[in-house]
Amino acid sequence: MSELLRERVGEALAQDIRPEVAAFAAMLAEEADASAVLFYGSNLRTGSLEGVLDFYVLLPGPQAERIWPRVSYREWPHGGSVLRAKIATMSLAKFSAAAAGETRDTTLWARFVQPSALVWRRDDKAGDAVREAVAAAALTASRLAAALGPAQGTAGDYWRALFRATYRAEFRVEKAGRENDILAVNRAHFDGLLPLAWKAQDIDFTCEGEILRPDLAPRRRARIRRWWKTRQRLGKPLNLLRLGKATTTFEGAAAYAAWKVERHTGIAFEVTPFREKHPLLAAPGVLWTLWRRRRKTRDHM
C-alpha cells in the first residue's frame, strides 16, 4: 500500500466533527471498552444532529459473534436535546479483514470507501489499525471497480459500476440512481481516489483527460470476478441472516421504532417494558393503534 493513500485516508478520517458527536462516541467507547469508534453517514457530511447518527464501535480481541455486526439504537440526552444513534459493533480485527476483502462480506468495504471519521481511538496503535483498514477498503473497492467497470470511462463510471453491483447483491431499498447521489454529494472525497488506489496495488492504467483505461491482465480480471461471484451469491443469504439476528438482538429496537413512527406520522407511542422486551410481539398492537388513531384523525377533519 502506498504512503500517499495512507496519508489521504488519514486526513479524511481526521476531519472535524461536532463536539456533541465526539462526546457521544466517547461515551459509547468507554461503555464498550472499545479500541476505536468511526462516524459515518449523511450526518457526517451535513454536520446535522437531527435524525440518527451512525457509529461503528470497534472492539479489541477476536470477533465474538459469527454474524456481525451487532446493531443497537441509543437515545442520549445531551446539551438540552436528545441525540439518537444507530450503533454497529464488531471487533477491529474482523473489521480489518472484511475491509481487505478477506471475508465473504459484500457491504463493509463498499461502505467505508465512502467518507467516515475516526472520532475516538484508544491509542495511536488502534488509530493506525483503523487507518490501514479504511485504506484497504479503498483498495478492495477500486480493484472490483476496475474488473466490473467499462473498458474505459471516467472515475465516476467505475464507482457507479461498483455500487450498482453491491446493491444488486444485497436486500437493499435503494432508489434508482442512488450511486449518482453518493458521488455527487461526496465529490471532493472521491476526486482522484480511484487512480491513487489503483497505483497502490499495481493496477496499470492510462489517463487521457478524465478518461481512465485500466490495464488488467485477463487472468487477474478473471480472478477478481471469481472473488466477486462468490460474494455475490452469498450476499442475500448473509443479509437474511443478519436481518434475522437483528429481530432478536437489536437493542433499543422498540425505542427506535417509536421514534420513527412519531417522526413520520406525528403519533407518539409509549415504549412499555413489554414493547421494549418483545418488539415483534408488540408490533401488531402498535400497528392497530396507529391505524385507529389515524382513522380518528381523518374522521375529525
C-alpha positions as YAML, in Angstrom:
chain: A
units: angstrom
residues:
- id: 1
  name: MET
  ca: [0.00, 0.00, 0.00]
- id: 2
  name: SER
  ca: [1.35, 3.42, -0.92]
- id: 3
  name: GLU
  ca: [2.12, 6.07, 1.67]
- id: 4
  name: LEU
  ca: [0.14, 8.58, -0.41]
- id: 5
  name: LEU
  ca: [-3.03, 6.51, 0.04]
- id: 6
  name: ARG
  ca: [-2.36, 6.15, 3.78]
- id: 7
  name: GLU
  ca: [-1.91, 9.91, 4.10]
- id: 8
  name: ARG
  ca: [-5.07, 10.66, 2.16]
- id: 9
  name: VAL
  ca: [-7.14, 8.24, 4.24]
- id: 10
  name: GLY
  ca: [-5.63, 9.58, 7.46]
- id: 11
  name: GLU
  ca: [-6.56, 13.16, 6.53]
- id: 12
  name: ALA
  ca: [-10.12, 12.11, 5.68]
- id: 13
  name: LEU
  ca: [-10.52, 10.22, 8.96]
- id: 14
  name: ALA
  ca: [-9.27, 13.26, 10.89]
- id: 15
  name: GLN
  ca: [-11.91, 15.65, 9.56]
- id: 16
  name: ASP
  ca: [-13.59, 17.99, 12.02]
- id: 17
  name: ILE
  ca: [-16.79, 16.81, 13.66]
- id: 18
  name: ARG
  ca: [-19.19, 18.41, 16.09]
- id: 19
  name: PRO
  ca: [-18.26, 18.15, 19.79]
- id: 20
  name: GLU
  ca: [-21.64, 16.55, 20.55]
- id: 21
  name: VAL
  ca: [-20.80, 13.68, 18.18]
- id: 22
  name: ALA
  ca: [-17.36, 13.30, 19.76]
- id: 23
  name: ALA
  ca: [-18.91, 13.18, 23.23]
- id: 24
  name: PHE
  ca: [-21.45, 10.53, 22.17]
- id: 25
  name: ALA
  ca: [-18.68, 8.44, 20.59]
- id: 26
  name: ALA
  ca: [-16.52, 8.69, 23.72]
- id: 27
  name: MET
  ca: [-19.42, 7.53, 25.90]
- id: 28
  name: LEU
  ca: [-20.07, 4.53, 23.64]
- id: 29
  name: ALA
  ca: [-16.36, 3.68, 23.54]
- id: 30
  name: GLU
  ca: [-15.96, 3.78, 27.31]
- id: 31
  name: GLU
  ca: [-19.06, 1.65, 27.87]
- id: 32
  name: ALA
  ca: [-17.86, -1.00, 25.38]
- id: 33
  name: ASP
  ca: [-14.16, -0.80, 26.31]
- id: 34
  name: ALA
  ca: [-13.60, -0.20, 22.59]
- id: 35
  name: SER
  ca: [-10.47, 0.23, 20.51]
- id: 36
  name: ALA
  ca: [-11.97, 2.85, 18.20]
- id: 37
  name: VAL
  ca: [-15.21, 4.45, 17.01]
- id: 38
  name: LEU
  ca: [-15.99, 5.50, 13.43]
- id: 39
  name: PHE
  ca: [-18.69, 8.01, 12.48]
- id: 40
  name: TYR
  ca: [-20.21, 7.90, 9.00]
- id: 41
  name: GLY
  ca: [-23.38, 8.58, 7.03]
- id: 42
  name: SER
  ca: [-25.26, 11.69, 5.94]
- id: 43
  name: ASN
  ca: [-24.87, 13.45, 9.30]
- id: 44
  name: LEU
  ca: [-21.10, 13.36, 8.87]
- id: 45
  name: ARG
  ca: [-21.47, 15.24, 5.59]
- id: 46
  name: THR
  ca: [-24.06, 17.77, 6.74]
- id: 47
  name: GLY
  ca: [-22.92, 18.28, 10.32]
- id: 48
  name: SER
  ca: [-26.53, 17.97, 11.47]
- id: 49
  name: LEU
  ca: [-27.53, 16.39, 14.76]
- id: 50
  name: GLU
  ca: [-31.07, 15.69, 13.54]
- id: 51
  name: GLY
  ca: [-32.19, 12.16, 12.71]
- id: 52
  name: VAL
  ca: [-29.94, 9.24, 13.59]
- id: 53
  name: LEU
  ca: [-26.15, 9.36, 13.92]
- id: 54
  name: ASP
  ca: [-24.29, 6.32, 12.56]
- id: 55
  name: PHE
  ca: [-21.39, 4.79, 14.50]
- id: 56
  name: TYR
  ca: [-19.19, 1.72, 14.18]
- id: 57
  name: VAL
  ca: [-17.78, 0.68, 17.57]
- id: 58
  name: LEU
  ca: [-14.69, -1.49, 17.07]
- id: 59
  name: LEU
  ca: [-13.63, -3.81, 19.90]
- id: 60
  name: PRO
  ca: [-10.27, -5.35, 20.85]
- id: 61
  name: GLY
  ca: [-9.64, -9.07, 20.57]
- id: 62
  name: PRO
  ca: [-11.23, -11.68, 18.28]
- id: 63
  name: GLN
  ca: [-14.74, -11.40, 16.89]
- id: 64
  name: ALA
  ca: [-17.16, -12.81, 19.49]
- id: 65
  name: GLU
  ca: [-20.18, -13.37, 17.23]
- id: 66
  name: ARG
  ca: [-20.29, -15.27, 13.96]
- id: 67
  name: ILE
  ca: [-22.96, -12.99, 12.49]
- id: 68
  name: TRP
  ca: [-21.73, -9.43, 12.68]
- id: 69
  name: PRO
  ca: [-22.05, -6.57, 13.30]
- id: 70
  name: ARG
  ca: [-24.32, -6.38, 16.34]
- id: 71
  name: VAL
  ca: [-26.71, -3.45, 15.88]
- id: 72
  name: SER
  ca: [-28.27, -1.30, 18.59]
- id: 73
  name: TYR
  ca: [-30.04, 2.03, 19.00]
- id: 74
  name: ARG
  ca: [-29.46, 4.65, 21.70]
- id: 75
  name: GLU
  ca: [-31.02, 7.91, 22.75]
- id: 76
  name: TRP
  ca: [-28.81, 10.22, 24.80]
- id: 77
  name: PRO
  ca: [-29.97, 13.47, 26.43]
- id: 78
  name: HIS
  ca: [-27.10, 15.90, 25.93]
- id: 79
  name: GLY
  ca: [-26.86, 19.66, 25.94]
- id: 80
  name: GLY
  ca: [-30.60, 20.21, 26.30]
- id: 81
  name: SER
  ca: [-31.56, 17.94, 23.40]
- id: 82
  name: VAL
  ca: [-31.80, 14.22, 22.66]
- id: 83
  name: LEU
  ca: [-29.20, 12.70, 20.34]
- id: 84
  name: ARG
  ca: [-30.08, 9.45, 18.59]
- id: 85
  name: ALA
  ca: [-27.68, 6.87, 17.20]
- id: 86
  name: LYS
  ca: [-27.62, 3.56, 15.41]
- id: 87
  name: ILE
  ca: [-24.56, 1.63, 16.53]
- id: 88
  name: ALA
  ca: [-22.87, -1.29, 14.78]
- id: 89
  name: THR
  ca: [-20.43, -3.20, 16.99]
- id: 90
  name: MET
  ca: [-17.77, -5.69, 15.92]
- id: 91
  name: SER
  ca: [-14.11, -6.46, 16.51]
- id: 92
  name: LEU
  ca: [-11.44, -4.28, 14.93]
- id: 93
  name: ALA
  ca: [-9.72, -7.45, 13.69]
- id: 94
  name: LYS
  ca: [-12.83, -8.63, 11.81]
- id: 95
  name: PHE
  ca: [-13.45, -5.10, 10.52]
- id: 96
  name: SER
  ca: [-9.94, -5.03, 9.08]
- id: 97
  name: ALA
  ca: [-10.32, -8.46, 7.46]
- id: 98
  name: ALA
  ca: [-13.68, -7.53, 5.92]
- id: 99
  name: ALA
  ca: [-12.33, -4.21, 4.61]
- id: 100
  name: ALA
  ca: [-9.47, -6.07, 2.92]
- id: 101
  name: GLY
  ca: [-11.92, -8.44, 1.21]
- id: 102
  name: GLU
  ca: [-10.78, -11.44, 3.23]
- id: 103
  name: THR
  ca: [-14.32, -12.38, 4.34]
- id: 104
  name: ARG
  ca: [-17.47, -13.22, 2.35]
- id: 105
  name: ASP
  ca: [-19.00, -9.84, 3.20]
- id: 106
  name: THR
  ca: [-20.31, -7.60, 0.39]
- id: 107
  name: THR
  ca: [-21.01, -4.46, 2.38]
- id: 108
  name: LEU
  ca: [-18.24, -3.20, 4.62]
- id: 109
  name: TRP
  ca: [-15.56, -2.25, 2.10]
- id: 110
  name: ALA
  ca: [-18.20, -0.62, -0.15]
- id: 111
  name: ARG
  ca: [-19.47, 1.36, 2.86]
- id: 112
  name: PHE
  ca: [-16.04, 2.53, 4.02]
- id: 113
  name: VAL
  ca: [-14.69, 3.57, 0.64]
- id: 114
  name: GLN
  ca: [-17.20, 6.35, 1.31]
- id: 115
  name: PRO
  ca: [-16.45, 9.09, 3.86]
- id: 116
  name: SER
  ca: [-16.02, 8.30, 7.55]
- id: 117
  name: ALA
  ca: [-14.34, 9.94, 10.53]
- id: 118
  name: LEU
  ca: [-12.31, 8.36, 13.30]
- id: 119
  name: VAL
  ca: [-13.96, 10.14, 16.22]
- id: 120
  name: TRP
  ca: [-12.40, 8.15, 19.07]
- id: 121
  name: ARG
  ca: [-9.42, 5.83, 19.43]
- id: 122
  name: ARG
  ca: [-7.88, 4.17, 22.45]
- id: 123
  name: ASP
  ca: [-4.32, 4.94, 21.35]
- id: 124
  name: ASP
  ca: [-2.18, 5.53, 18.27]
- id: 125
  name: LYS
  ca: [-1.89, 1.80, 17.59]
- id: 126
  name: ALA
  ca: [-5.67, 1.48, 17.32]
- id: 127
  name: GLY
  ca: [-5.85, 4.59, 15.18]
- id: 128
  name: ASP
  ca: [-3.21, 3.24, 12.80]
- id: 129
  name: ALA
  ca: [-5.10, -0.07, 12.53]
- id: 130
  name: VAL
  ca: [-8.32, 1.74, 11.58]
- id: 131
  name: ARG
  ca: [-6.48, 3.85, 9.01]
- id: 132
  name: GLU
  ca: [-4.99, 0.72, 7.45]
- id: 133
  name: ALA
  ca: [-8.41, -0.94, 7.36]
- id: 134
  name: VAL
  ca: [-10.13, 2.02, 5.69]
- id: 135
  name: ALA
  ca: [-7.29, 2.29, 3.17]
- id: 136
  name: ALA
  ca: [-7.71, -1.44, 2.48]
- id: 137
  name: ALA
  ca: [-11.42, -0.83, 1.83]
- id: 138
  name: ALA
  ca: [-10.42, 1.65, -0.88]
- id: 139
  name: LEU
  ca: [-8.12, -0.95, -2.44]
- id: 140
  name: THR
  ca: [-10.81, -3.65, -2.37]
- id: 141
  name: ALA
  ca: [-13.50, -1.40, -3.81]
- id: 142
  name: SER
  ca: [-11.29, 0.11, -6.53]
- id: 143
  name: ARG
  ca: [-9.99, -3.31, -7.58]
- id: 144
  name: LEU
  ca: [-13.53, -4.59, -8.09]
- id: 145
  name: ALA
  ca: [-14.48, -1.36, -9.87]
- id: 146
  name: ALA
  ca: [-11.69, -1.98, -12.37]
- id: 147
  name: ALA
  ca: [-12.87, -5.54, -13.01]
- id: 148
  name: LEU
  ca: [-16.58, -4.72, -13.29]
- id: 149
  name: GLY
  ca: [-16.43, -1.31, -14.92]
- id: 150
  name: PRO
  ca: [-16.22, -0.40, -18.60]
- id: 151
  name: ALA
  ca: [-13.14, -0.85, -20.76]
- id: 152
  name: GLN
  ca: [-12.63, 2.87, -20.39]
- id: 153
  name: GLY
  ca: [-14.51, 5.70, -18.71]
- id: 154
  name: THR
  ca: [-14.45, 8.38, -16.06]
- id: 155
  name: ALA
  ca: [-13.73, 7.56, -12.44]
- id: 156
  name: GLY
  ca: [-17.43, 8.04, -11.80]
- id: 157
  name: ASP
  ca: [-18.27, 5.34, -14.32]
- id: 158
  name: TYR
  ca: [-16.18, 2.82, -12.39]
- id: 159
  name: TRP
  ca: [-17.55, 3.81, -8.97]
- id: 160
  name: ARG
  ca: [-21.11, 3.56, -10.34]
- id: 161
  name: ALA
  ca: [-20.42, 0.07, -11.64]
- id: 162
  name: LEU
  ca: [-19.13, -0.91, -8.20]
- id: 163
  name: PHE
  ca: [-22.07, 0.45, -6.20]
- id: 164
  name: ARG
  ca: [-24.68, -0.95, -8.60]
- id: 165
  name: ALA
  ca: [-23.12, -4.40, -8.28]
- id: 166
  name: THR
  ca: [-23.13, -4.29, -4.48]
- id: 167
  name: TYR
  ca: [-26.73, -3.06, -4.37]
- id: 168
  name: ARG
  ca: [-27.84, -5.94, -6.59]
- id: 169
  name: ALA
  ca: [-26.06, -8.43, -4.34]
- id: 170
  name: GLU
  ca: [-27.97, -7.35, -1.23]
- id: 171
  name: PHE
  ca: [-31.51, -6.79, 0.03]
- id: 172
  name: ARG
  ca: [-31.44, -3.01, -0.03]
- id: 173
  name: VAL
  ca: [-34.18, -0.48, -0.55]
- id: 174
  name: GLU
  ca: [-32.27, 1.97, -2.70]
- id: 175
  name: LYS
  ca: [-33.92, 4.33, -5.12]
- id: 176
  name: ALA
  ca: [-32.72, 4.23, -8.72]
- id: 177
  name: GLY
  ca: [-29.62, 6.37, -9.18]
- id: 178
  name: ARG
  ca: [-28.55, 6.18, -5.53]
- id: 179
  name: GLU
  ca: [-24.95, 5.70, -6.72]
- id: 180
  name: ASN
  ca: [-25.14, 9.06, -8.50]
- id: 181
  name: ASP
  ca: [-26.21, 10.75, -5.27]
- id: 182
  name: ILE
  ca: [-23.28, 9.21, -3.39]
- id: 183
  name: LEU
  ca: [-20.79, 10.55, -5.92]
- id: 184
  name: ALA
  ca: [-22.44, 13.96, -6.22]
- id: 185
  name: VAL
  ca: [-22.57, 14.79, -2.51]
- id: 186
  name: ASN
  ca: [-19.08, 13.35, -1.85]
- id: 187
  name: ARG
  ca: [-17.34, 14.76, -4.91]
- id: 188
  name: ALA
  ca: [-14.27, 16.01, -3.05]
- id: 189
  name: HIS
  ca: [-13.84, 12.69, -1.24]
- id: 190
  name: PHE
  ca: [-13.80, 10.65, -4.46]
- id: 191
  name: ASP
  ca: [-11.82, 13.14, -6.55]
- id: 192
  name: GLY
  ca: [-8.56, 11.39, -7.51]
- id: 193
  name: LEU
  ca: [-9.15, 8.42, -5.19]
- id: 194
  name: LEU
  ca: [-9.58, 5.77, -7.90]
- id: 195
  name: PRO
  ca: [-6.25, 6.25, -9.73]
- id: 196
  name: LEU
  ca: [-4.47, 6.60, -6.40]
- id: 197
  name: ALA
  ca: [-5.92, 3.28, -5.18]
- id: 198
  name: TRP
  ca: [-5.07, 1.59, -8.50]
- id: 199
  name: LYS
  ca: [-1.47, 2.76, -8.27]
- id: 200
  name: ALA
  ca: [-1.23, 1.49, -4.69]
- id: 201
  name: GLN
  ca: [-1.92, -2.09, -5.85]
- id: 202
  name: ASP
  ca: [-0.09, -2.03, -9.18]
- id: 203
  name: ILE
  ca: [-3.11, -1.80, -11.46]
- id: 204
  name: ASP
  ca: [-1.71, -0.13, -14.56]
- id: 205
  name: PHE
  ca: [-3.89, 2.37, -16.39]
- id: 206
  name: THR
  ca: [-3.75, 5.16, -18.93]
- id: 207
  name: CYS
  ca: [-5.36, 8.55, -18.48]
- id: 208
  name: GLU
  ca: [-6.48, 10.96, -21.20]
- id: 209
  name: GLY
  ca: [-8.18, 13.92, -19.63]
- id: 210
  name: GLU
  ca: [-10.90, 12.45, -17.43]
- id: 211
  name: ILE
  ca: [-10.95, 9.12, -19.27]
- id: 212
  name: LEU
  ca: [-9.26, 6.20, -17.50]
- id: 213
  name: ARG
  ca: [-8.43, 2.84, -19.02]
- id: 214
  name: PRO
  ca: [-7.24, 0.16, -16.57]
- id: 215
  name: ASP
  ca: [-4.89, -2.47, -17.95]
- id: 216
  name: LEU
  ca: [-5.88, -5.61, -16.06]
- id: 217
  name: ALA
  ca: [-4.32, -8.83, -17.29]
- id: 218
  name: PRO
  ca: [-7.05, -11.31, -18.29]
- id: 219
  name: ARG
  ca: [-6.07, -13.76, -15.55]
- id: 220
  name: ARG
  ca: [-6.13, -11.06, -12.89]
- id: 221
  name: ARG
  ca: [-9.50, -9.76, -14.08]
- id: 222
  name: ALA
  ca: [-10.92, -13.28, -14.07]
- id: 223
  name: ARG
  ca: [-9.57, -13.89, -10.55]
- id: 224
  name: ILE
  ca: [-11.20, -10.69, -9.23]
- id: 225
  name: ARG
  ca: [-14.51, -11.57, -10.88]
- id: 226
  name: ARG
  ca: [-14.44, -15.07, -9.37]
- id: 227
  name: TRP
  ca: [-13.79, -13.48, -5.99]
- id: 228
  name: TRP
  ca: [-16.82, -11.26, -6.52]
- id: 229
  name: LYS
  ca: [-19.14, -14.01, -7.79]
- id: 230
  name: THR
  ca: [-18.60, -15.98, -4.59]
- id: 231
  name: ARG
  ca: [-19.61, -12.98, -2.51]
- id: 232
  name: GLN
  ca: [-22.42, -12.02, -4.85]
- id: 233
  name: ARG
  ca: [-24.04, -15.45, -4.42]
- id: 234
  name: LEU
  ca: [-23.80, -15.17, -0.63]
- id: 235
  name: GLY
  ca: [-24.87, -11.54, -0.41]
- id: 236
  name: LYS
  ca: [-28.62, -12.04, 0.01]
- id: 237
  name: PRO
  ca: [-28.36, -15.09, 2.30]
- id: 238
  name: LEU
  ca: [-25.99, -13.14, 4.56]
- id: 239
  name: ASN
  ca: [-28.40, -10.21, 4.56]
- id: 240
  name: LEU
  ca: [-31.20, -12.54, 5.64]
- id: 241
  name: LEU
  ca: [-29.09, -13.99, 8.45]
- id: 242
  name: ARG
  ca: [-28.25, -10.51, 9.70]
- id: 243
  name: LEU
  ca: [-31.85, -9.37, 9.49]
- id: 244
  name: GLY
  ca: [-32.96, -12.50, 11.35]
- id: 245
  name: LYS
  ca: [-30.41, -11.87, 14.06]
- id: 246
  name: ALA
  ca: [-31.41, -8.21, 14.32]
- id: 247
  name: THR
  ca: [-35.01, -9.14, 15.12]
- id: 248
  name: THR
  ca: [-33.80, -10.73, 18.36]
- id: 249
  name: THR
  ca: [-30.65, -8.74, 19.18]
- id: 250
  name: PHE
  ca: [-31.40, -5.16, 18.04]
- id: 251
  name: GLU
  ca: [-31.01, -3.41, 21.38]
- id: 252
  name: GLY
  ca: [-33.36, -0.45, 21.67]
- id: 253
  name: ALA
  ca: [-35.49, -1.63, 18.74]
- id: 254
  name: ALA
  ca: [-38.75, -0.51, 20.34]
- id: 255
  name: ALA
  ca: [-37.45, 2.99, 21.08]
- id: 256
  name: TYR
  ca: [-36.09, 3.25, 17.55]
- id: 257
  name: ALA
  ca: [-39.41, 2.15, 16.04]
- id: 258
  name: ALA
  ca: [-41.36, 4.56, 18.25]
- id: 259
  name: TRP
  ca: [-39.15, 7.45, 17.20]
- id: 260
  name: LYS
  ca: [-39.53, 6.53, 13.51]
- id: 261
  name: VAL
  ca: [-43.32, 6.31, 13.80]
- id: 262
  name: GLU
  ca: [-43.57, 9.66, 15.55]
- id: 263
  name: ARG
  ca: [-41.18, 11.28, 13.08]
- id: 264
  name: HIS
  ca: [-43.21, 10.12, 10.07]
- id: 265
  name: THR
  ca: [-46.76, 10.28, 11.45]
- id: 266
  name: GLY
  ca: [-46.66, 12.68, 14.39]
- id: 267
  name: ILE
  ca: [-48.18, 9.97, 16.61]
- id: 268
  name: ALA
  ca: [-46.25, 9.19, 19.79]
- id: 269
  name: PHE
  ca: [-46.16, 5.72, 21.41]
- id: 270
  name: GLU
  ca: [-45.10, 4.85, 24.91]
- id: 271
  name: VAL
  ca: [-42.23, 2.34, 24.99]
- id: 272
  name: THR
  ca: [-43.55, -0.02, 27.65]
- id: 273
  name: PRO
  ca: [-41.36, -2.74, 29.22]
- id: 274
  name: PHE
  ca: [-43.25, -5.36, 27.16]
- id: 275
  name: ARG
  ca: [-42.72, -3.44, 23.91]
- id: 276
  name: GLU
  ca: [-39.03, -3.00, 24.71]
- id: 277
  name: LYS
  ca: [-38.53, -6.68, 25.50]
- id: 278
  name: HIS
  ca: [-40.76, -8.11, 22.76]
- id: 279
  name: PRO
  ca: [-40.85, -5.62, 19.84]
- id: 280
  name: LEU
  ca: [-42.07, -8.21, 17.31]
- id: 281
  name: LEU
  ca: [-44.91, -9.44, 19.53]
- id: 282
  name: ALA
  ca: [-45.90, -5.84, 20.27]
- id: 283
  name: ALA
  ca: [-45.85, -4.76, 16.62]
- id: 284
  name: PRO
  ca: [-49.41, -5.88, 15.67]
- id: 285
  name: GLY
  ca: [-50.90, -3.98, 18.60]
- id: 286
  name: VAL
  ca: [-48.90, -0.87, 17.76]
- id: 287
  name: LEU
  ca: [-49.97, -1.02, 14.11]
- id: 288
  name: TRP
  ca: [-53.61, -1.47, 15.13]
- id: 289
  name: THR
  ca: [-53.41, 1.53, 17.47]
- id: 290
  name: LEU
  ca: [-51.70, 3.57, 14.78]
- id: 291
  name: TRP
  ca: [-54.44, 2.71, 12.27]
- id: 292
  name: ARG
  ca: [-57.20, 3.66, 14.74]
- id: 293
  name: ARG
  ca: [-55.57, 6.98, 15.66]
- id: 294
  name: ARG
  ca: [-55.02, 7.93, 12.02]
- id: 295
  name: ARG
  ca: [-58.60, 6.98, 11.15]
- id: 296
  name: LYS
  ca: [-59.91, 9.01, 14.07]
- id: 297
  name: THR
  ca: [-57.86, 11.98, 12.90]
- id: 298
  name: ARG
  ca: [-59.28, 11.71, 9.38]
- id: 299
  name: ASP
  ca: [-62.85, 11.45, 10.71]
- id: 300
  name: HIS
  ca: [-62.45, 14.74, 12.56]
- id: 301
  name: MET
  ca: [-61.04, 16.62, 9.61]
...
